[in-house]
Amino acid sequence: MSHRVFSADRALRAVAVSALTVGLAVAAPSAARSSTDAPHAAQLQQLARKLVAAGAPGVIVRVDDGLGRPVEIAEQAPWTRRDHLLKAGDEVRIGSSTKTMTATLVLQLAAEGKLALTDPVEKWLPGKVPDGKAITLRMLLNHTSGLYDYTEDAAILPSILGKDRRRWTSAELLAVGVKHDPLFAPGAKWSYSNTNYAALGAVLERATGSSLADLVRDRIARPLGLKHTYYATDATWRGPHAPGYEPDAAHMPPSVPAAFRHFAGPRRHGHVDVSGNDPGWGGAAGAVVSTAGDWSRFHTALMSGKLLPAAQLAHMRTTVPVDPRQPDGPGYGLGIQTGTTPCGTFWGHDGGIPGYLTANVTDGTGSRTVGILVSTEIWAEFEADPKIAKATQALQIAAICAMFGKPVPAAAQAG
């Protein structure tokens, strides 16, 4: 998204659009015993270290090419070791990748006949969304509703910064978004908005009578055995987790606006540890916690048809262009996006929430997956740190190519 946490898939789109053109290693499995070959594994480790050297407090990489044991890498800056010894299996806040899970829940209910993608939002949330008779659930899912993004409203900023500990409900987050005029007529074009998923959260709760936390647990996490995946209901973690950091005000990149320079949390080596801040303001758009391994299992189950019947999976994978100037470029489906790199076409999502920038992708079958964490995020929202941006993009491209078992093209390495 623009100038707020929860990037509008900026990280993945950067890989898809531009691909044509020194930390301490922690307990990673040996490349010799992994399915990804030794050159790929060595390159990924080197790129992860370069990203830490560029300023990232920590990096987790997991690549599974579907042929054997995945490569897992964890790198961290020396100063972070006093807080936690980073492991590839640590829990992380996955931010907007939550949308893929929320969309899966909606599509499961559609398959069961409990709702329809053509339902107007007015049917489920009467009087809560202006022009709700013209906005369908599909438009919410693929960001073509025109609703203003609630995370752009100043009322949310204290929660984003960790200074306001209030628990936001789906209805409250939706109300913040719809206070503003819509950006365009329903269905007219595409614009990423977290308000769409706040509305979907409220619909899910209304249609099932269950909380989002219970739906994630009962319909996805437990059936798939995802022991470290849950919808956060407060600031606490359930297992070992990767600390997330943002620069303190004195070390914040100068292009970050004043309103976003003061995060709450303990001070560490010119940074603020934001791990204890409540992600509840993310709601159905971004409050899920998971691990790289759990999300790989989720993607495999999703894309192979274990979570959705064929018809609903086809709906999920029906995309609209994210850039009208590139009708054949990156596309957004129902809670998932797709893009093409020199090594292959991926499906997935990224997530940005303070302290955590994640990218989780898979191939079209779910047999190959990538999970990447960078444990700082505000730089991405304001394009404020070219060094970290360049190093992150290089790692993402290399990881996706490793997922497909292909070398990184020379042009991408040079870029």
C-alpha positions as CSV (number, residue, x, y, z in Angstrom):
1,M,0.0,0.0,0.0
2,S,1.1,3.6,-0.5
3,H,2.7,5.3,2.5
4,R,1.4,2.9,5.2
5,V,2.3,-0.5,6.5
6,F,0.9,-3.4,4.5
7,S,2.6,-2.9,1.2
8,A,0.4,-3.4,-1.8
9,D,2.4,-6.4,-2.9
10,R,5.3,-4.1,-3.6
11,A,7.9,-6.7,-2.9
12,L,6.5,-9.3,-5.3
13,R,5.6,-6.9,-7.9
14,A,9.1,-5.5,-7.9
15,V,10.4,-9.0,-8.6
16,A,7.9,-9.6,-11.4
17,V,8.3,-6.2,-13.0
18,S,12.0,-5.7,-12.8
19,A,13.3,-9.2,-13.1
20,L,13.8,-8.7,-16.8
21,T,16.0,-6.2,-16.6
22,V,27.3,-9.7,7.0
23,G,25.4,-11.6,9.2
24,L,26.0,-14.8,11.3
25,A,24.7,-18.1,9.8
26,V,22.4,-19.9,12.2
27,A,21.8,-23.7,12.1
28,A,20.8,-24.0,8.4
29,P,20.4,-27.5,7.0
30,S,23.4,-28.5,4.9
31,A,23.1,-27.8,1.2
32,A,24.5,-31.2,0.5
33,R,21.5,-32.8,2.1
34,S,18.9,-30.6,0.5
35,S,17.1,-30.9,-2.8
36,T,18.2,-27.5,-4.0
37,D,21.7,-28.0,-5.4
38,A,24.8,-26.7,-3.7
39,P,25.4,-23.7,-6.0
40,H,21.8,-22.5,-5.4
41,A,22.1,-23.0,-1.7
42,A,25.5,-21.2,-1.5
43,Q,24.1,-18.3,-3.6
44,L,21.1,-17.9,-1.3
45,Q,23.2,-17.9,1.8
46,Q,25.5,-15.3,0.3
47,L,22.6,-13.1,-0.7
48,A,21.0,-13.4,2.7
49,R,24.3,-12.3,4.3
50,K,24.5,-9.4,1.8
51,L,21.0,-8.3,2.9
52,V,22.0,-8.3,6.5
53,A,25.1,-6.4,5.6
54,A,22.9,-3.9,3.9
55,G,21.1,-3.2,7.1
56,A,18.4,-5.9,7.6
57,P,18.5,-7.1,11.3
58,G,17.5,-10.6,10.3
59,V,16.7,-12.7,7.2
60,I,14.9,-16.1,6.9
61,V,14.9,-18.0,3.6
62,R,13.2,-21.3,2.9
63,V,13.2,-22.8,-0.6
64,D,11.6,-26.1,-1.6
65,D,12.0,-27.2,-5.2
66,G,9.8,-30.2,-4.6
67,L,12.6,-32.8,-5.0
68,G,13.6,-33.4,-1.5
69,R,14.7,-31.6,1.7
70,P,14.2,-27.8,1.5
71,V,17.0,-25.3,2.0
72,E,16.5,-23.3,5.1
73,I,18.7,-20.3,6.0
74,A,18.7,-17.9,8.9
75,E,21.0,-14.9,9.0
76,Q,21.1,-12.1,11.6
77,A,23.1,-9.1,12.5
78,P,25.4,-9.7,15.5
79,W,23.6,-7.2,17.7
80,T,20.3,-9.1,17.5
81,R,21.7,-12.2,19.1
82,R,21.2,-10.9,22.6
83,D,17.4,-10.9,21.8
84,H,17.1,-14.2,20.0
85,L,19.1,-16.8,18.1
86,L,17.2,-16.7,14.8
87,K,16.0,-20.0,13.3
88,A,14.4,-20.7,10.0
89,G,11.4,-22.2,11.7
90,D,10.6,-19.2,13.8
91,E,7.1,-17.7,13.9
92,V,6.7,-14.4,12.0
93,R,3.9,-11.9,11.4
94,I,2.9,-12.5,7.8
95,G,1.0,-9.3,7.3
96,S,-1.0,-9.2,4.0
97,S,-0.3,-12.8,3.1
98,T,-3.2,-13.2,5.6
99,K,-5.4,-12.2,2.6
100,T,-4.8,-15.5,0.9
101,M,-6.1,-17.3,4.0
102,T,-9.1,-15.0,4.3
103,A,-10.0,-15.5,0.6
104,T,-9.7,-19.3,1.1
105,L,-12.2,-19.2,3.9
106,V,-14.6,-17.1,1.8
107,L,-14.2,-19.6,-1.1
108,Q,-14.8,-22.6,1.2
109,L,-18.1,-21.0,2.2
110,A,-19.0,-20.4,-1.4
111,A,-18.3,-24.1,-2.2
112,E,-20.7,-25.0,0.6
113,G,-23.4,-22.8,-0.7
114,K,-23.3,-20.5,2.3
115,L,-22.6,-17.4,0.3
116,A,-21.8,-16.5,-3.4
117,L,-19.1,-14.4,-4.9
118,T,-21.9,-12.5,-6.7
119,D,-23.5,-11.6,-3.4
120,P,-23.7,-7.8,-2.9
121,V,-22.0,-6.8,0.3
122,E,-25.3,-5.2,1.3
123,K,-26.7,-8.6,1.7
124,W,-24.3,-9.5,4.5
125,L,-23.5,-6.0,5.9
126,P,-26.7,-4.0,5.4
127,G,-26.1,-0.3,5.7
128,K,-22.5,-0.7,6.5
129,V,-20.9,0.0,3.1
130,P,-21.9,2.9,0.8
131,D,-23.1,1.6,-2.5
132,G,-23.1,-1.8,-1.0
133,K,-25.7,-3.1,-3.5
134,A,-23.2,-2.5,-6.3
135,I,-20.1,-4.0,-4.6
136,T,-19.9,-7.8,-4.7
137,L,-17.8,-10.1,-2.6
138,R,-15.7,-10.9,-5.7
139,M,-14.9,-7.2,-5.9
140,L,-13.8,-7.2,-2.3
141,L,-11.6,-10.2,-2.9
142,N,-9.8,-8.8,-6.0
143,H,-9.6,-5.2,-4.9
144,T,-11.9,-3.7,-7.5
145,S,-14.5,-2.3,-5.1
146,G,-13.0,1.2,-5.0
147,L,-13.2,1.4,-1.2
148,Y,-10.7,3.7,0.5
149,D,-7.9,1.9,2.5
150,Y,-8.5,2.2,6.2
151,T,-4.8,2.0,7.0
152,E,-4.5,5.5,5.4
153,D,-6.7,7.0,8.1
154,A,-4.9,8.8,10.9
155,A,-7.1,6.9,13.5
156,I,-5.1,3.7,12.8
157,L,-1.6,5.2,13.0
158,P,-1.2,4.9,16.8
159,S,-2.0,1.2,16.5
160,I,0.4,0.8,13.6
161,L,3.1,2.4,15.7
162,G,2.3,0.2,18.7
163,K,1.2,3.1,20.9
164,D,-2.5,2.2,21.0
165,R,-3.3,-1.3,22.3
166,R,-7.0,-1.2,21.5
167,R,-8.5,-4.3,19.8
168,W,-10.1,-3.4,16.5
169,T,-13.0,-5.5,15.3
170,S,-13.7,-6.1,11.6
171,A,-16.7,-3.8,11.8
172,E,-14.7,-1.0,13.3
173,L,-11.9,-1.3,10.7
174,L,-14.5,-1.3,8.0
175,A,-16.2,1.8,9.5
176,V,-12.9,3.7,9.4
177,G,-12.4,2.9,5.7
178,V,-15.9,3.8,4.5
179,K,-15.9,7.2,6.2
180,H,-13.9,8.3,3.2
181,D,-15.2,8.7,-0.3
182,P,-14.6,5.7,-2.6
183,L,-11.8,6.0,-5.1
184,F,-13.8,4.9,-8.1
185,A,-17.1,3.3,-9.1
186,P,-17.4,-0.4,-8.1
187,G,-15.6,-2.7,-10.6
188,A,-14.1,0.2,-12.6
189,K,-10.5,-0.6,-11.9
190,W,-8.0,-2.1,-9.4
191,S,-6.7,-0.5,-6.3
192,Y,-5.3,-2.4,-3.3
193,S,-7.3,-1.7,-0.2
194,N,-7.2,-3.4,3.2
195,T,-10.8,-2.2,3.8
196,N,-11.9,-4.9,1.3
197,Y,-10.6,-7.5,3.7
198,A,-12.0,-5.8,6.8
199,A,-15.4,-6.1,5.1
200,L,-14.7,-9.8,4.2
201,G,-13.8,-10.4,7.8
202,A,-17.1,-9.0,8.9
203,V,-18.9,-11.1,6.3
204,L,-17.2,-14.3,7.5
205,E,-18.2,-13.6,11.1
206,R,-21.8,-12.9,10.0
207,A,-22.1,-15.9,7.8
208,T,-20.6,-18.4,10.2
209,G,-21.2,-17.0,13.7
210,S,-17.6,-17.8,14.4
211,S,-14.5,-15.6,15.1
212,L,-11.8,-15.2,12.5
213,A,-9.4,-16.9,15.0
214,D,-11.7,-19.9,15.2
215,L,-12.2,-20.1,11.4
216,V,-8.4,-20.1,10.7
217,R,-7.9,-22.7,13.4
218,D,-10.7,-25.0,12.5
219,R,-10.8,-24.8,8.8
220,I,-7.1,-24.4,7.9
221,A,-4.5,-24.8,10.6
222,R,-5.8,-27.9,12.4
223,P,-6.7,-29.9,9.3
224,L,-3.3,-29.2,7.7
225,G,-1.4,-29.7,11.0
226,L,0.0,-26.1,10.9
227,K,1.1,-26.0,14.5
228,H,2.5,-22.4,14.4
229,T,-0.2,-20.7,12.3
230,Y,-2.9,-18.7,14.0
231,Y,-4.9,-15.5,13.8
232,A,-3.4,-13.3,16.5
233,T,-5.9,-12.2,19.1
234,D,-3.4,-10.2,21.0
235,A,0.3,-9.3,21.0
236,T,1.5,-12.6,22.4
237,W,3.3,-15.3,20.5
238,R,2.7,-19.0,20.9
239,G,6.2,-20.3,20.0
240,P,9.7,-19.1,19.3
241,H,9.5,-16.0,17.0
242,A,11.7,-13.8,14.9
243,P,12.0,-10.4,16.5
244,G,11.0,-7.6,14.2
245,Y,12.7,-4.2,14.3
246,E,12.4,-0.7,12.9
247,P,15.0,2.0,13.1
248,D,14.5,4.4,16.1
249,A,13.8,8.0,15.3
250,A,17.4,9.0,15.2
251,H,18.3,6.3,12.7
252,M,15.2,6.3,10.6
253,P,15.9,7.0,6.9
254,P,15.3,10.7,6.2
255,S,12.5,10.1,3.6
256,V,10.2,8.5,6.1
257,P,7.6,11.1,7.2
258,A,7.8,12.4,10.8
259,A,4.5,10.7,11.7
260,F,6.1,7.2,11.1
261,R,9.4,7.7,12.8
262,H,8.5,6.9,16.4
263,F,7.6,3.2,17.1
264,A,6.8,1.9,20.5
265,G,9.0,-0.9,22.0
266,P,12.4,-1.6,23.6
267,R,15.4,0.2,22.1
268,R,18.1,-2.0,20.6
269,H,21.3,-0.8,18.7
270,G,19.6,2.1,17.0
271,H,16.4,0.1,16.5
272,V,13.1,-0.5,18.2
273,D,12.0,-4.1,18.9
274,V,8.3,-4.0,17.7
275,S,7.7,-7.7,18.2
276,G,5.5,-7.1,21.2
277,N,3.2,-4.7,19.4
278,D,-0.3,-6.0,18.7
279,P,-1.1,-6.7,15.0
280,G,-4.8,-6.8,15.6
281,W,-5.4,-3.6,13.6
282,G,-4.5,-5.8,10.6
283,G,-7.6,-7.9,11.1
284,A,-8.7,-10.2,8.2
285,A,-6.2,-8.2,6.1
286,G,-3.1,-9.0,8.0
287,A,-3.2,-10.4,11.6
288,V,-2.1,-14.0,11.0
289,V,1.2,-15.5,12.4
290,S,2.9,-18.4,10.7
291,T,6.3,-19.9,9.8
292,A,8.0,-20.4,6.4
293,G,7.4,-24.1,6.7
294,D,3.8,-23.9,7.7
295,W,3.0,-21.5,4.9
296,S,4.7,-23.8,2.4
297,R,2.4,-26.5,3.6
298,F,-0.6,-24.2,3.3
299,H,0.4,-23.2,-0.3
300,T,0.8,-26.8,-1.3
301,A,-2.6,-27.8,0.1
302,L,-4.2,-24.7,-1.5
303,M,-2.8,-25.1,-5.0
304,S,-3.2,-28.8,-5.1
305,G,-6.9,-28.6,-4.4
306,K,-6.9,-29.9,-0.8
307,L,-8.5,-26.8,0.6
308,L,-10.8,-25.8,-2.3
309,P,-12.8,-27.6,-5.0
310,A,-11.6,-27.0,-8.5
311,A,-14.2,-24.5,-9.3
312,Q,-13.4,-22.2,-6.4
313,L,-9.6,-22.6,-7.0
314,A,-10.2,-21.5,-10.6
315,H,-12.1,-18.4,-9.2
316,M,-9.1,-17.7,-6.9
317,R,-6.7,-17.8,-9.9
318,T,-8.8,-15.6,-12.2
319,T,-6.9,-12.3,-12.1
320,V,-7.2,-8.7,-13.0
321,P,-4.2,-6.5,-14.0
322,V,-2.6,-4.6,-11.1
323,D,-1.3,-2.0,-13.7
324,P,-3.7,-1.1,-16.5
325,R,-0.6,-0.2,-18.6
326,Q,0.5,-3.9,-18.4
327,P,-2.6,-6.0,-19.1
328,D,-0.4,-9.1,-19.4
329,G,1.8,-8.2,-16.4
330,P,1.3,-9.0,-12.7
331,G,-2.3,-9.9,-11.9
332,Y,-4.3,-10.1,-8.7
333,G,-6.8,-12.9,-8.2
334,L,-8.9,-13.6,-5.1
335,G,-6.5,-13.0,-2.3
336,I,-3.5,-14.1,-4.3
337,Q,-1.4,-12.6,-7.1
338,T,0.7,-13.9,-9.9
339,G,3.7,-12.6,-11.8
340,T,6.3,-13.8,-14.2
341,T,10.1,-13.9,-13.6
342,P,12.8,-15.2,-16.1
343,C,12.7,-18.5,-14.2
344,G,8.9,-19.1,-14.1
345,T,5.5,-17.9,-13.1
346,F,4.7,-17.7,-9.4
347,W,1.6,-17.4,-7.3
348,G,1.6,-15.9,-3.8
349,H,1.5,-12.8,-1.7
350,D,3.7,-10.5,0.3
351,G,3.1,-8.9,3.6
352,G,4.3,-5.8,5.3
353,I,3.6,-5.0,8.9
354,P,6.0,-3.2,11.3
355,G,9.1,-5.3,11.8
356,Y,8.2,-8.0,9.2
357,L,8.4,-8.0,5.4
358,T,7.5,-11.4,4.1
359,A,7.1,-12.9,0.6
360,N,5.5,-16.3,0.2
361,V,5.2,-17.8,-3.3
362,T,4.6,-21.1,-5.0
363,D,4.4,-22.5,-8.5
364,G,1.0,-23.3,-10.1
365,T,0.8,-26.8,-8.6
366,G,1.9,-26.0,-5.0
367,S,4.8,-28.5,-5.3
368,R,7.5,-25.8,-5.2
369,T,7.5,-23.0,-2.6
370,V,9.5,-20.0,-1.3
371,G,9.3,-18.2,2.0
372,I,11.3,-15.1,2.8
373,L,11.4,-12.8,5.8
374,V,13.2,-9.5,6.2
375,S,12.9,-8.4,9.8
376,T,12.3,-4.7,9.2
377,E,9.7,-3.2,7.0
378,I,9.2,0.6,7.1
379,W,11.9,1.2,4.4
380,A,9.7,-0.7,1.9
381,E,6.6,1.5,2.5
382,F,8.4,4.7,1.7
383,E,11.1,3.3,-0.6
384,A,13.5,4.7,1.9
385,D,16.5,2.4,1.8
386,P,17.9,1.6,-1.7
387,K,20.6,-0.7,-0.3
388,I,18.1,-2.9,1.5
389,A,15.7,-2.8,-1.4
390,K,18.3,-3.9,-3.9
391,A,19.5,-6.7,-1.7
392,T,16.0,-7.9,-1.0
393,Q,15.1,-8.0,-4.7
394,A,18.2,-9.9,-5.5
395,L,17.4,-12.5,-2.8
396,Q,13.8,-12.8,-3.9
397,I,14.7,-13.4,-7.6
398,A,17.4,-15.9,-6.7
399,A,15.0,-17.8,-4.4
400,I,12.3,-18.0,-7.0
401,C,14.8,-19.2,-9.6
402,A,16.1,-21.8,-7.1
403,M,12.4,-22.9,-6.5
404,F,12.2,-23.6,-10.2
405,G,15.6,-25.3,-10.3
406,K,17.0,-22.6,-12.7
407,P,20.0,-20.3,-12.5
408,V,19.5,-16.6,-12.1
409,P,19.8,-14.9,-15.5
410,A,22.8,-12.6,-15.8
411,A,20.6,-9.6,-16.5
412,A,18.7,-10.1,-13.2
413,Q,22.0,-10.5,-11.3
414,A,23.3,-7.3,-12.9
415,G,20.2,-5.4,-12.0
